[in-house]
Structures are given as structure tokens and as C-alpha cells.
Amino acid sequence: MTELVNRYLAIWHETDADARRTAITEIWSEHARVCTGDNDYTGRAAIEARVAAAHDKWVAQEGFVFRPLGGADIHHDGVRIRWEMVPAGGGEAASAGVQFLLLDADGLVRFDYQFIDS
């Protein structure tokens, strides 16, 4: 699970679109669903668009990085990742939250729920 968590967080920093697309197929199942407080993305193409938009805004334009807050919690097929978004050069977190992932039988993410704490 540590590898999955590391790959999950790394994808938001991936600058190469082809590498990002490949990583998405290695993390999310074909018909995966990602839910944020405001939006719902179903399927790898929609997830790819979501990851690219988040990367462009928060990483490329705003200069943030995403990092884990402690280790992941694993319960059956569920994984909870606590994270924070901080300036790449250091400083206070601009945001923090939790991703709750439900995995399929192949260990790919089937459902991905985001909760923003701050």
C-alpha cells in the first residue's frame, strides 16, 4: 500500500501528459469514480482531465506540492490518505484533506472520495 500511496501522490506532480496517462491506468480502474465536494469524475479520461487541471492550477501555476500527513490507514479494501498542500519552497499548508480509496480485486482504485479539511 505504501507504493500505491506514493504513486497516488506523485501523479499530481507529473508534468509529462503521457507519463500521467500511463500512471492513471496503473492506479485507477477503467470505470473508476472520483468524487470531490463539488464534482464527480467517472472513467479514466475524466480522471485524467481532473488530474491535469489540478496539476496545472495548484502545482504549475501556484507552486504547491502535495505530501502525505503520516502513514496511510488500511482497512480491508479501503485506504485513507491524509495529505496537505504546501508551497514547494516551504511554508504553512494552504490546504489539507483526506482521500478515501476503495480498491477493486486487482488492487486498483475503484472509488476515490476527497474530503477537504482546510
DOPA-108790 format. One record per atom (N, C-alpha, C, O): residue number from 1; atom name; x negated, y negated, z negated. Coordinates in nm, 4 decimals, decimal comma, padded with zeros to 6 digits. Layout:
+-----+------+----------+----------+----------+
| pos | site |        x |        y |        z |
+-----+------+----------+----------+----------+
| NUM |   CA |        X |        Y |        Z |
...
+-----+------+----------+----------+----------+
# end
This chain:
+-----+------+----------+----------+----------+
| pos | site |        x |        y |        z |
+-----+------+----------+----------+----------+
|   1 |    N | -00,0813 |  00,1208 |  00,0000 |
|   1 |   CA |  00,0000 |  00,0000 |  00,0000 |
|   1 |    C | -00,0853 | -00,1267 |  00,0000 |
|   1 |    O | -00,0443 | -00,2291 |  00,0547 |
|   2 |    N | -00,2014 | -00,1204 | -00,0600 |
|   2 |   CA | -00,2890 | -00,2377 | -00,0597 |
|   2 |    C | -00,3220 | -00,2791 |  00,0825 |
|   2 |    O | -00,3255 | -00,3981 |  00,1141 |
|   3 |    N | -00,3462 | -00,1805 |  00,1686 |
|   3 |   CA | -00,3762 | -00,2109 |  00,3087 |
|   3 |    C | -00,2568 | -00,2779 |  00,3767 |
|   3 |    O | -00,2738 | -00,3744 |  00,4513 |
|   4 |    N | -00,1365 | -00,2271 |  00,3511 |
|   4 |   CA | -00,0164 | -00,2875 |  00,4091 |
|   4 |    C | -00,0016 | -00,4321 |  00,3629 |
|   4 |    O |  00,0260 | -00,5207 |  00,4437 |
|   5 |    N | -00,0198 | -00,4558 |  00,2343 |
|   5 |   CA | -00,0079 | -00,5912 |  00,1802 |
|   5 |    C | -00,1117 | -00,6832 |  00,2442 |
|   5 |    O | -00,0795 | -00,7956 |  00,2830 |
|   6 |    N | -00,2349 | -00,6366 |  00,2552 |
|   6 |   CA | -00,3402 | -00,7184 |  00,3169 |
|   6 |    C | -00,3089 | -00,7494 |  00,4628 |
|   6 |    O | -00,3287 | -00,8623 |  00,5079 |
|   7 |    N | -00,2601 | -00,6497 |  00,5369 |
|   7 |   CA | -00,2244 | -00,6728 |  00,6768 |
|   7 |    C | -00,1054 | -00,7664 |  00,6875 |
|   7 |    O | -00,1002 | -00,8520 |  00,7758 |
|   8 |    N | -00,0089 | -00,7495 |  00,5962 |
|   8 |   CA |  00,1107 | -00,8350 |  00,5963 |
|   8 |    C |  00,0707 | -00,9816 |  00,5764 |
|   8 |    O |  00,1160 | -01,0686 |  00,6508 |
|   9 |    N | -00,0121 | -01,0087 |  00,4787 |
|   9 |   CA | -00,0521 | -01,1473 |  00,4536 |
|   9 |    C | -00,1437 | -01,2015 |  00,5631 |
|   9 |    O | -00,1366 | -01,3197 |  00,5968 |
|  10 |    N | -00,2289 | -01,1165 |  00,6187 |
|  10 |   CA | -00,3225 | -01,1613 |  00,7223 |
|  10 |    C | -00,2520 | -01,2031 |  00,8505 |
|  10 |    O | -00,3005 | -01,2905 |  00,9223 |
|  11 |    N | -00,1388 | -01,1419 |  00,8797 |
|  11 |   CA | -00,0719 | -01,1709 |  01,0072 |
|  11 |    C | -00,0301 | -01,3176 |  01,0175 |
|  11 |    O | -00,0243 | -01,3726 |  01,1275 |
|  12 |    N | -00,0014 | -01,3803 |  00,9055 |
|  12 |   CA |  00,0419 | -01,5207 |  00,9076 |
|  12 |    C | -00,0729 | -01,6143 |  00,9441 |
|  12 |    O | -00,0501 | -01,7301 |  00,9790 |
|  13 |    N | -00,1970 | -01,5641 |  00,9361 |
|  13 |   CA | -00,3152 | -01,6441 |  00,9696 |
|  13 |    C | -00,3706 | -01,6108 |  01,1084 |
|  13 |    O | -00,4628 | -01,6771 |  01,1559 |
|  14 |    N | -00,3150 | -01,5093 |  01,1727 |
|  14 |   CA | -00,3682 | -01,4634 |  01,3022 |
|  14 |    C | -00,3454 | -01,5689 |  01,4100 |
|  14 |    O | -00,2323 | -01,6110 |  01,4344 |
|  15 |    N | -00,4539 | -01,6109 |  01,4740 |
|  15 |   CA | -00,4454 | -01,7149 |  01,5766 |
|  15 |    C | -00,4234 | -01,6584 |  01,7163 |
|  15 |    O | -00,3697 | -01,7277 |  01,8026 |
|  16 |    N | -00,4634 | -01,5353 |  01,7399 |
|  16 |   CA | -00,4520 | -01,4734 |  01,8715 |
|  16 |    C | -00,3144 | -01,4086 |  01,8876 |
|  16 |    O | -00,2789 | -01,3186 |  01,8115 |
|  17 |    N | -00,2374 | -01,4541 |  01,9859 |
|  17 |   CA | -00,0999 | -01,4056 |  02,0055 |
|  17 |    C | -00,0955 | -01,2557 |  02,0352 |
|  17 |    O | -00,0064 | -01,1863 |  01,9863 |
|  18 |    N | -00,1894 | -01,2050 |  02,1140 |
|  18 |   CA | -00,1901 | -01,0614 |  02,1447 |
|  18 |    C | -00,2218 | -00,9788 |  02,0206 |
|  18 |    O | -00,1591 | -00,8756 |  01,9966 |
|  19 |    N | -00,3186 | -01,0238 |  01,9423 |
|  19 |   CA | -00,3526 | -00,9526 |  01,8177 |
|  19 |    C | -00,2352 | -00,9586 |  01,7208 |
|  19 |    O | -00,2079 | -00,8613 |  01,6504 |
|  20 |    N | -00,1661 | -01,0710 |  01,7167 |
|  20 |   CA | -00,0488 | -01,0855 |  01,6300 |
|  20 |    C |  00,0611 | -00,9879 |  01,6729 |
|  20 |    O |  00,1221 | -00,9223 |  01,5884 |
|  21 |    N |  00,0860 | -00,9781 |  01,8009 |
|  21 |   CA |  00,1887 | -00,8877 |  01,8539 |
|  21 |    C |  00,1546 | -00,7427 |  01,8192 |
|  21 |    O |  00,2420 | -00,6664 |  01,7779 |
|  22 |    N |  00,0287 | -00,7051 |  01,8358 |
|  22 |   CA | -00,0144 | -00,5693 |  01,8010 |
|  22 |    C |  00,0043 | -00,5438 |  01,6524 |
|  22 |    O |  00,0536 | -00,4380 |  01,6134 |
|  23 |    N | -00,0342 | -00,6385 |  01,5698 |
|  23 |   CA | -00,0200 | -00,6229 |  01,4248 |
|  23 |    C |  00,1262 | -00,6099 |  01,3843 |
|  23 |    O |  00,1588 | -00,5340 |  01,2931 |
|  24 |    N |  00,2132 | -00,6823 |  01,4506 |
|  24 |   CA |  00,3570 | -00,6732 |  01,4199 |
|  24 |    C |  00,4070 | -00,5312 |  01,4435 |
|  24 |    O |  00,4861 | -00,4801 |  01,3642 |
|  25 |    N |  00,3623 | -00,4665 |  01,5513 |
|  25 |   CA |  00,4061 | -00,3290 |  01,5776 |
|  25 |    C |  00,3504 | -00,2308 |  01,4749 |
|  25 |    O |  00,4045 | -00,1216 |  01,4573 |
|  26 |    N |  00,2431 | -00,2691 |  01,4076 |
|  26 |   CA |  00,1823 | -00,1830 |  01,3060 |
|  26 |    C |  00,2385 | -00,2083 |  01,1667 |
|  26 |    O |  00,2105 | -00,1323 |  01,0739 |
|  27 |    N |  00,3175 | -00,3142 |  01,1511 |
|  27 |   CA |  00,3728 | -00,3493 |  01,0196 |
|  27 |    C |  00,5236 | -00,3267 |  01,0162 |
|  27 |    O |  00,5741 | -00,2613 |  00,9249 |
|  28 |    N |  00,5967 | -00,3804 |  01,1153 |
|  28 |   CA |  00,7428 | -00,3731 |  01,1157 |
|  28 |    C |  00,7921 | -00,2651 |  01,2127 |
|  28 |    O |  00,7321 | -00,2436 |  01,3180 |
|  29 |    N |  00,8999 | -00,1985 |  01,1772 |
|  29 |   CA |  00,9611 | -00,1014 |  01,2663 |
|  29 |    C |  01,0272 | -00,1745 |  01,3836 |
|  29 |    O |  01,0458 | -00,2961 |  01,3794 |
|  30 |    N |  01,0619 | -00,1002 |  01,4864 |
|  30 |   CA |  01,1147 | -00,1598 |  01,6100 |
|  30 |    C |  01,2382 | -00,2474 |  01,5861 |
|  30 |    O |  01,2505 | -00,3546 |  01,6453 |
|  31 |    N |  01,3281 | -00,2027 |  01,5010 |
|  31 |   CA |  01,4523 | -00,2765 |  01,4770 |
|  31 |    C |  01,4550 | -00,3396 |  01,3375 |
|  31 |    O |  01,5613 | -00,3555 |  01,2776 |
|  32 |    N |  01,3387 | -00,3747 |  01,2876 |
|  32 |   CA |  01,3287 | -00,4333 |  01,1534 |
|  32 |    C |  01,4093 | -00,5625 |  01,1442 |
|  32 |    O |  01,4384 | -00,6287 |  01,2438 |
|  33 |    N |  01,4435 | -00,5947 |  01,0210 |
|  33 |   CA |  01,5193 | -00,7176 |  00,9934 |
|  33 |    C |  01,4444 | -00,7972 |  00,8876 |
|  33 |    O |  01,4091 | -00,7443 |  00,7821 |
|  34 |    N |  01,4204 | -00,9247 |  00,9164 |
|  34 |   CA |  01,3555 | -01,0166 |  00,8238 |
|  34 |    C |  01,4575 | -01,1227 |  00,7853 |
|  34 |    O |  01,5165 | -01,1872 |  00,8719 |
|  35 |    N |  01,4780 | -01,1406 |  00,6555 |
|  35 |   CA |  01,5762 | -01,2377 |  00,6075 |
|  35 |    C |  01,5085 | -01,3402 |  00,5179 |
|  35 |    O |  01,4431 | -01,3056 |  00,4195 |
|  36 |    N |  01,5256 | -01,4673 |  00,5540 |
|  36 |   CA |  01,4833 | -01,5771 |  00,4685 |
|  36 |    C |  01,6094 | -01,6412 |  00,4123 |
|  36 |    O |  01,7200 | -01,5988 |  00,4457 |
|  37 |    N |  01,5950 | -01,7410 |  00,3289 |
|  37 |   CA |  01,7124 | -01,8065 |  00,2732 |
|  37 |    C |  01,8023 | -01,8681 |  00,3792 |
|  37 |    O |  01,9237 | -01,8767 |  00,3606 |
|  38 |    N |  01,7433 | -01,9111 |  00,4903 |
|  38 |   CA |  01,8195 | -01,9806 |  00,5941 |
|  38 |    C |  01,8387 | -01,9031 |  00,7237 |
|  38 |    O |  01,9267 | -01,9368 |  00,8029 |
|  39 |    N |  01,7584 | -01,8005 |  00,7466 |
|  39 |   CA |  01,7600 | -01,7347 |  00,8769 |
|  39 |    C |  01,7524 | -01,5828 |  00,8658 |
|  39 |    O |  01,7183 | -01,5269 |  00,7615 |
|  40 |    N |  01,7852 | -01,5195 |  00,9758 |
|  40 |   CA |  01,7854 | -01,3737 |  00,9864 |
|  40 |    C |  01,7233 | -01,3392 |  01,1220 |
|  40 |    O |  01,7684 | -01,3880 |  01,2257 |
|  41 |    N |  01,6204 | -01,2555 |  01,1207 |
|  41 |   CA |  01,5487 | -01,2181 |  01,2428 |
|  41 |    C |  01,5544 | -01,0667 |  01,2570 |
|  41 |    O |  01,5144 | -00,9952 |  01,1651 |
|  42 |    N |  01,6029 | -01,0165 |  01,3693 |
|  42 |   CA |  01,6132 | -00,8725 |  01,3890 |
|  42 |    C |  01,5361 | -00,8319 |  01,5145 |
|  42 |    O |  01,5555 | -00,8890 |  01,6219 |
|  43 |    N |  01,4495 | -00,7336 |  01,4994 |
|  43 |   CA |  01,3687 | -00,6827 |  01,6098 |
|  43 |    C |  01,2326 | -00,7494 |  01,6153 |
|  43 |    O |  01,2133 | -00,8608 |  01,5665 |
|  44 |    N |  01,1399 | -00,6787 |  01,6756 |
|  44 |   CA |  01,0011 | -00,7265 |  01,6777 |
|  44 |    C |  00,9836 | -00,8582 |  01,7524 |
|  44 |    O |  00,9006 | -00,9400 |  01,7127 |
|  45 |    N |  01,0587 | -00,8805 |  01,8585 |
|  45 |   CA |  01,0448 | -01,0066 |  01,9333 |
|  45 |    C |  01,0845 | -01,1250 |  01,8459 |
|  45 |    O |  01,0169 | -01,2280 |  01,8457 |
|  46 |    N |  01,1933 | -01,1105 |  01,7723 |
|  46 |   CA |  01,2375 | -01,2182 |  01,6831 |
|  46 |    C |  01,1385 | -01,2376 |  01,5681 |
|  46 |    O |  01,1120 | -01,3503 |  01,5263 |
|  47 |    N |  01,0851 | -01,1286 |  01,5183 |
|  47 |   CA |  00,9864 | -01,1377 |  01,4095 |
|  47 |    C |  00,8595 | -01,2044 |  01,4605 |
|  47 |    O |  00,7997 | -01,2866 |  01,3910 |
|  48 |    N |  00,8187 | -01,1692 |  01,5812 |
|  48 |   CA |  00,7007 | -01,2329 |  01,6396 |
|  48 |    C |  00,7206 | -01,3837 |  01,6524 |
|  48 |    O |  00,6297 | -01,4607 |  01,6213 |
|  49 |    N |  00,8380 | -01,4265 |  01,6976 |
|  49 |   CA |  00,8670 | -01,5701 |  01,7093 |
|  49 |    C |  00,8639 | -01,6371 |  01,5722 |
|  49 |    O |  00,8138 | -01,7487 |  01,5587 |
|  50 |    N |  00,9176 | -01,5691 |  01,4700 |
|  50 |   CA |  00,9179 | -01,6239 |  01,3342 |
|  50 |    C |  00,7755 | -01,6392 |  01,2808 |
|  50 |    O |  00,7409 | -01,7430 |  01,2245 |
|  51 |    N |  00,6929 | -01,5355 |  01,2987 |
|  51 |   CA |  00,5542 | -01,5400 |  01,2502 |
|  51 |    C |  00,4766 | -01,6493 |  01,3234 |
|  51 |    O |  00,4017 | -01,7245 |  01,2612 |
|  52 |    N |  00,4944 | -01,6583 |  01,4551 |
|  52 |   CA |  00,4243 | -01,7606 |  01,5331 |
|  52 |    C |  00,4644 | -01,9009 |  01,4888 |
|  52 |    O |  00,3788 | -01,9881 |  01,4743 |
|  53 |    N |  00,5940 | -01,9231 |  01,4674 |
|  53 |   CA |  00,6411 | -02,0553 |  01,4242 |
|  53 |    C |  00,5868 | -02,0907 |  01,2862 |
|  53 |    O |  00,5449 | -02,2041 |  01,2629 |
|  54 |    N |  00,5874 | -01,9946 |  01,1955 |
|  54 |   CA |  00,5338 | -02,0201 |  01,0606 |
|  54 |    C |  00,3842 | -02,0485 |  01,0680 |
|  54 |    O |  00,3347 | -02,1396 |  01,0017 |
|  55 |    N |  00,3129 | -01,9716 |  01,1478 |
|  55 |   CA |  00,1690 | -01,9947 |  01,1639 |
|  55 |    C |  00,1432 | -02,1343 |  01,2197 |
|  55 |    O |  00,0609 | -02,2090 |  01,1667 |
|  56 |    N |  00,2136 | -02,1686 |  01,3263 |
|  56 |   CA |  00,1922 | -02,2992 |  01,3904 |
|  56 |    C |  00,2169 | -02,4138 |  01,2925 |
|  56 |    O |  00,1392 | -02,5091 |  01,2870 |
|  57 |    N |  00,3246 | -02,4044 |  01,2158 |
|  57 |   CA |  00,3589 | -02,5133 |  01,1242 |
|  57 |    C |  00,2696 | -02,5157 |  01,0003 |
|  57 |    O |  00,2061 | -02,6172 |  00,9716 |
|  58 |    N |  00,2645 | -02,4052 |  00,9274 |
|  58 |   CA |  00,2012 | -02,4070 |  00,7955 |
|  58 |    C |  00,0504 | -02,3868 |  00,7992 |
|  58 |    O | -00,0206 | -02,4443 |  00,7167 |
|  59 |    N |  00,0003 | -02,3080 |  00,8909 |
|  59 |   CA | -00,1427 | -02,2790 |  00,8955 |
|  59 |    C | -00,2138 | -02,3738 |  00,9919 |
|  59 |    O | -00,3045 | -02,4468 |  00,9520 |
|  60 |    N | -00,1722 | -02,3726 |  01,1195 |
|  60 |   CA | -00,2410 | -02,4533 |  01,2205 |
|  60 |    C | -00,2241 | -02,6033 |  01,1994 |
|  60 |    O | -00,3219 | -02,6779 |  01,2055 |
|  61 |    N | -00,1006 | -02,6485 |  01,1745 |
|  61 |   CA | -00,0750 | -02,7919 |  01,1625 |
|  61 |    C | -00,0998 | -02,8458 |  01,0210 |
|  61 |    O | -00,1624 | -02,9504 |  01,0043 |
|  62 |    N | -00,0513 | -02,7751 |  00,9213 |
|  62 |   CA | -00,0572 | -02,8254 |  00,7835 |
|  62 |    C | -00,1813 | -02,7800 |  00,7072 |
|  62 |    O | -00,2136 | -02,8381 |  00,6036 |
|  63 |    N | -00,2514 | -02,6780 |  00,7558 |
|  63 |   CA | -00,3767 | -02,6356 |  00,6929 |
|  63 |    C | -00,3622 | -02,5521 |  00,5672 |
|  63 |    O | -00,4478 | -02,5587 |  00,4790 |
|  64 |    N | -00,2556 | -02,4736 |  00,5568 |
|  64 |   CA | -00,2353 | -02,3886 |  00,4405 |
|  64 |    C | -00,2806 | -02,2460 |  00,4685 |
|  64 |    O | -00,2949 | -02,2051 |  00,5837 |
|  65 |    N | -00,3027 | -02,1716 |  00,3615 |
|  65 |   CA | -00,3259 | -02,0275 |  00,3692 |
|  65 |    C | -00,2308 | -01,9602 |  00,2709 |
|  65 |    O | -00,1894 | -02,0193 |  00,1712 |
|  66 |    N | -00,1976 | -01,8363 |  00,3014 |
|  66 |   CA | -00,1128 | -01,7567 |  00,2139 |
|  66 |    C | -00,2005 | -01,6555 |  00,1423 |
|  66 |    O | -00,2840 | -01,5896 |  00,2042 |
|  67 |    N | -00,1812 | -01,6435 |  00,0124 |
|  67 |   CA | -00,2600 | -01,5462 | -00,0627 |
|  67 |    C | -00,1720 | -01,4779 | -00,1665 |
|  67 |    O | -00,0731 | -01,5344 | -00,2132 |
|  68 |    N | -00,2099 | -01,3551 | -00,2017 |
|  68 |   CA | -00,1284 | -01,2811 | -00,2989 |
|  68 |    C | -00,1442 | -01,3377 | -00,4393 |
|  68 |    O | -00,2483 | -01,3935 | -00,4740 |
|  69 |    N | -00,0410 | -01,3226 | -00,5179 |
|  69 |   CA | -00,0456 | -01,3541 | -00,6610 |
|  69 |    C | -00,0390 | -01,2207 | -00,7351 |
|  69 |    O |  00,0697 | -01,1686 | -00,7602 |
|  70 |    N | -00,1528 | -01,1666 | -00,7694 |
|  70 |   CA | -00,1557 | -01,0365 | -00,8344 |
|  70 |    C | -00,1365 | -00,9248 | -00,7338 |
|  70 |    O | -00,1330 | -00,9471 | -00,6128 |
|  71 |    N | -00,1241 | -00,8048 | -00,7863 |
|  71 |   CA | -00,1069 | -00,6885 | -00,7007 |
|  71 |    C |  00,0380 | -00,6688 | -00,6620 |
|  71 |    O |  00,1284 | -00,7271 | -00,7218 |
|  72 |    N |  00,0588 | -00,5865 | -00,5620 |
|  72 |   CA |  00,1940 | -00,5535 | -00,5175 |
|  72 |    C |  00,2560 | -00,4539 | -00,6147 |
|  72 |    O |  00,1865 | -00,3716 | -00,6744 |
|  73 |    N |  00,3861 | -00,4628 | -00,6294 |
|  73 |   CA |  00,4620 | -00,3664 | -00,7085 |
|  73 |    C |  00,5292 | -00,2709 | -00,6118 |
|  73 |    O |  00,5922 | -00,3129 | -00,5148 |
|  74 |    N |  00,5153 | -00,1415 | -00,6394 |
|  74 |   CA |  00,5694 | -00,0396 | -00,5501 |
|  74 |    C |  00,6673 |  00,0463 | -00,6274 |
|  74 |    O |  00,6373 |  00,0946 | -00,7366 |
|  75 |    N |  00,7844 |  00,0647 | -00,5694 |
|  75 |   CA |  00,8892 |  00,1452 | -00,6321 |
|  75 |    C |  00,9595 |  00,2222 | -00,5216 |
|  75 |    O |  01,0322 |  00,1634 | -00,4415 |
|  76 |    N |  00,9387 |  00,3526 | -00,5165 |
|  76 |   CA |  00,9925 |  00,4380 | -00,4101 |
|  76 |    C |  00,9533 |  00,3816 | -00,2736 |
|  76 |    O |  00,8344 |  00,3771 | -00,2420 |
|  77 |    N |  01,0481 |  00,3393 | -00,1932 |
|  77 |   CA |  01,0176 |  00,2841 | -00,0608 |
|  77 |    C |  01,0189 |  00,1316 | -00,0610 |
|  77 |    O |  01,0222 |  00,0694 |  00,0452 |
|  78 |    N |  01,0164 |  00,0717 | -00,1786 |
|  78 |   CA |  01,0183 | -00,0735 | -00,1887 |
|  78 |    C |  00,8832 | -00,1290 | -00,2312 |
|  78 |    O |  00,8115 | -00,0679 | -00,3105 |
|  79 |    N |  00,8496 | -00,2453 | -00,1773 |
|  79 |   CA |  00,7247 | -00,3137 | -00,2106 |
|  79 |    C |  00,7577 | -00,4596 | -00,2393 |
|  79 |    O |  00,8243 | -00,5260 | -00,1600 |
|  80 |    N |  00,7101 | -00,5089 | -00,3542 |
|  80 |   CA |  00,7280 | -00,6504 | -00,3879 |
|  80 |    C |  00,5914 | -00,7173 | -00,3842 |
|  80 |    O |  00,4975 | -00,6759 | -00,4522 |
|  81 |    N |  00,5834 | -00,8226 | -00,3022 |
|  81 |   CA |  00,4599 | -00,9002 | -00,2881 |
|  81 |    C |  00,4868 | -01,0410 | -00,3398 |
|  81 |    O |  00,5732 | -01,1112 | -00,2873 |
|  82 |    N |  00,4140 | -01,0819 | -00,4410 |
|  82 |   CA |  00,4198 | -01,2209 | -00,4862 |
|  82 |    C |  00,3078 | -01,2961 | -00,4142 |
|  82 |    O |  00,1954 | -01,2467 | -00,4046 |
|  83 |    N |  00,3385 | -01,4148 | -00,3643 |
|  83 |   CA |  00,2425 | -01,4905 | -00,2850 |
|  83 |    C |  00,2523 | -01,6394 | -00,3167 |
|  83 |    O |  00,3478 | -01,6867 | -00,3782 |
|  84 |    N |  00,1501 | -01,7102 | -00,2723 |
|  84 |   CA |  00,1528 | -01,8558 | -00,2791 |
|  84 |    C |  00,0893 | -01,9129 | -00,1541 |
|  84 |    O |  00,0048 | -01,8500 | -00,0904 |
|  85 |    N |  00,1319 | -02,0336 | -00,1205 |
|  85 |   CA |  00,0793 | -02,1057 | -00,0059 |
|  85 |    C | -00,0018 | -02,2229 | -00,0607 |
|  85 |    O |  00,0520 | -02,3114 | -00,1272 |
|  86 |    N | -00,1322 | -02,2221 | -00,0317 |
|  86 |   CA | -00,2229 | -02,3228 | -00,0865 |
|  86 |    C | -00,3002 | -02,3903 |  00,0261 |
|  86 |    O | -00,3167 | -02,3321 |  00,1334 |
|  87 |    N | -00,3482 | -02,5135 |  00,0027 |
|  87 |   CA | -00,4327 | -02,5774 |  00,1034 |
|  87 |    C | -00,5586 | -02,4934 |  00,1269 |
|  87 |    O | -00,6182 | -02,4432 |  00,0317 |
|  88 |    N | -00,5986 | -02,4782 |  00,2520 |
|  88 |   CA | -00,7159 | -02,3971 |  00,2855 |
|  88 |    C | -00,8414 | -02,4482 |  00,2141 |
|  88 |    O | -00,9297 | -02,3692 |  00,1809 |
|  89 |    N | -00,8499 | -02,5769 |  00,1908 |
|  89 |   CA | -00,9660 | -02,6355 |  00,1247 |
|  89 |    C | -00,9597 | -02,6301 | -00,0264 |
|  89 |    O | -01,0503 | -02,6790 | -00,0938 |
|  90 |    N | -00,8548 | -02,5718 | -00,0804 |
|  90 |   CA | -00,8382 | -02,5633 | -00,2252 |
|  90 |    C | -00,7348 | -02,6630 | -00,2734 |
|  90 |    O | -00,7014 | -02,7588 | -00,2037 |
|  91 |    N | -00,6856 | -02,6397 | -00,3910 |
|  91 |   CA | -00,5856 | -02,7279 | -00,4494 |
|  91 |    C | -00,4654 | -02,6507 | -00,4998 |
|  91 |    O | -00,4628 | -02,5277 | -00,4995 |
|  92 |    N | -00,3667 | -02,7260 | -00,5427 |
|  92 |   CA | -00,2457 | -02,6676 | -00,6001 |
|  92 |    C | -00,1585 | -02,6021 | -00,4934 |
|  92 |    O | -00,1578 | -02,6437 | -00,3776 |
|  93 |    N | -00,0863 | -02,5004 | -00,5342 |
|  93 |   CA |  00,0059 | -02,4317 | -00,4438 |
|  93 |    C |  00,1183 | -02,5265 | -00,4029 |
|  93 |    O |  00,1755 | -02,5969 | -00,4860 |
|  94 |    N |  00,1486 | -02,5267 | -00,2732 |
|  94 |   CA |  00,2589 | -02,6068 | -00,2216 |
|  94 |    C |  00,3890 | -02,5280 | -00,2256 |
|  94 |    O |  00,4977 | -02,5857 | -00,2241 |
|  95 |    N |  00,3772 | -02,3957 | -00,2307 |
|  95 |   CA |  00,4940 | -02,3094 | -00,2347 |
|  95 |    C |  00,4521 | -02,1736 | -00,2891 |
|  95 |    O |  00,3349 | -02,1362 | -00,2840 |
|  96 |    N |  00,5491 | -02,1015 | -00,3409 |
|  96 |   CA |  00,5248 | -01,9647 | -00,3892 |
|  96 |    C |  00,6543 | -01,8871 | -00,3750 |
|  96 |    O |  00,7634 | -01,9440 | -00,3753 |
|  97 |    N |  00,6402 | -01,7581 | -00,3626 |
|  97 |   CA |  00,7598 | -01,6773 | -00,3485 |
|  97 |    C |  00,7314 | -01,5298 | -00,3580 |
|  97 |    O |  00,6241 | -01,4863 | -00,3999 |
|  98 |    N |  00,8320 | -01,4541 | -00,3174 |
|  98 |   CA |  00,8266 | -01,3086 | -00,3220 |
|  98 |    C |  00,8796 | -01,2540 | -00,1896 |
|  98 |    O |  00,9801 | -01,3018 | -00,1370 |
|  99 |    N |  00,8116 | -01,1547 | -00,1378 |
|  99 |   CA |  00,8630 | -01,0753 | -00,0256 |
|  99 |    C |  00,9003 | -00,9406 | -00,0845 |
|  99 |    O |  00,8209 | -00,8786 | -00,1553 |
| 100 |    N |  01,0211 | -00,8957 | -00,0550 |
| 100 |   CA |  01,0620 | -00,7621 | -00,0935 |
| 100 |    C |  01,0787 | -00,6821 |  00,0345 |
| 100 |    O |  01,1643 | -00,7128 |  00,1175 |
| 101 |    N |  00,9958 | -00,5789 |  00,0500 |
| 101 |   CA |  00,9940 | -00,4982 |  00,1713 |
| 101 |    C |  01,0508 | -00,3606 |  00,1424 |
| 101 |    O |  01,0183 | -00,2995 |  00,0406 |
| 102 |    N |  01,1352 | -00,3120 |  00,2312 |
| 102 |   CA |  01,1828 | -00,1743 |  00,2254 |
| 102 |    C |  01,1240 | -00,1018 |  00,3458 |
| 102 |    O |  01,1388 | -00,1466 |  00,4595 |
| 103 |    N |  01,0580 |  00,0090 |  00,3204 |
| 103 |   CA |  00,9868 |  00,0818 |  00,4241 |
| 103 |    C |  01,0700 |  00,1973 |  00,4788 |
| 103 |    O |  01,1546 |  00,2533 |  00,4089 |
| 104 |    N |  01,0448 |  00,2318 |  00,6040 |
| 104 |   CA |  01,1108 |  00,3481 |  00,6629 |
| 104 |    C |  01,0255 |  00,4728 |  00,6357 |
| 104 |    O |  00,9241 |  00,4655 |  00,5664 |
| 105 |    N |  01,0673 |  00,5858 |  00,6904 |
| 105 |   CA |  00,9981 |  00,7130 |  00,6662 |
| 105 |    C |  00,8551 |  00,7130 |  00,7205 |
| 105 |    O |  00,7717 |  00,7910 |  00,6745 |
| 106 |    N |  00,8261 |  00,6263 |  00,8177 |
| 106 |   CA |  00,6919 |  00,6174 |  00,8750 |
| 106 |    C |  00,6028 |  00,5163 |  00,8033 |
| 106 |    O |  00,4881 |  00,4957 |  00,8429 |
| 107 |    N |  00,6550 |  00,4532 |  00,6981 |
| 107 |   CA |  00,5775 |  00,3539 |  00,6241 |
| 107 |    C |  00,5767 |  00,2164 |  00,6875 |
| 107 |    O |  00,4987 |  00,1301 |  00,6471 |
| 108 |    N |  00,6627 |  00,1944 |  00,7865 |
| 108 |   CA |  00,6759 |  00,0621 |  00,8481 |
| 108 |    C |  00,7859 | -00,0155 |  00,7768 |
| 108 |    O |  00,8782 |  00,0434 |  00,7206 |
| 109 |    N |  00,7756 | -00,1464 |  00,7795 |
| 109 |   CA |  00,8753 | -00,2314 |  00,7154 |
| 109 |    C |  01,0044 | -00,2262 |  00,7961 |
| 109 |    O |  01,0052 | -00,2558 |  00,9156 |
| 110 |    N |  01,1125 | -00,1888 |  00,7305 |
| 110 |   CA |  01,2450 | -00,1853 |  00,7938 |
| 110 |    C |  01,3250 | -00,3098 |  00,7574 |
| 110 |    O |  01,3954 | -00,3659 |  00,8412 |
| 111 |    N |  01,3137 | -00,3522 |  00,6323 |
| 111 |   CA |  01,3802 | -00,4736 |  00,5831 |
| 111 |    C |  01,2779 | -00,5573 |  00,5076 |
| 111 |    O |  01,1969 | -00,5041 |  00,4318 |
| 112 |    N |  01,2822 | -00,6877 |  00,5286 |
| 112 |   CA |  01,1870 | -00,7816 |  00,4701 |
| 112 |    C |  01,2666 | -00,9020 |  00,4205 |
| 112 |    O |  01,3160 | -00,9819 |  00,5001 |
| 113 |    N |  01,2785 | -00,9141 |  00,2889 |
| 113 |   CA |  01,3549 | -01,0224 |  00,2293 |
| 113 |    C |  01,2614 | -01,1211 |  00,1611 |
| 113 |    O |  01,1770 | -01,0819 |  00,0805 |
| 114 |    N |  01,2765 | -01,2488 |  00,1934 |
| 114 |   CA |  01,1938 | -01,3527 |  00,1342 |
| 114 |    C |  01,2728 | -01,4318 |  00,0308 |
| 114 |    O |  01,3866 | -01,4725 |  00,0543 |
| 115 |    N |  01,2095 | -01,4524 | -00,0841 |
| 115 |   CA |  01,2645 | -01,5354 | -00,1901 |
| 115 |    C |  01,1628 | -01,6440 | -00,2214 |
| 115 |    O |  01,0493 | -01,6135 | -00,2579 |
| 116 |    N |  01,2017 | -01,7699 | -00,2078 |
| 116 |   CA |  01,1123 | -01,8824 | -00,2373 |
| 116 |    C |  01,1367 | -01,9247 | -00,3818 |
| 116 |    O |  01,2493 | -01,9558 | -00,4207 |
| 117 |    N |  01,0291 | -01,9254 | -00,4609 |
| 117 |   CA |  01,0371 | -01,9675 | -00,5998 |
| 117 |    C |  01,0129 | -02,1164 | -00,6167 |
| 117 |    O |  01,0733 | -02,1815 | -00,7018 |
| 118 |    N |  00,9234 | -02,1690 | -00,5341 |
| 118 |   CA |  00,8938 | -02,3135 | -00,5422 |
| 118 |    C |  00,8380 | -02,3633 | -00,4097 |
| 118 |    O |  00,8070 | -02,4817 | -00,3963 |
+-----+------+----------+----------+----------+
# end
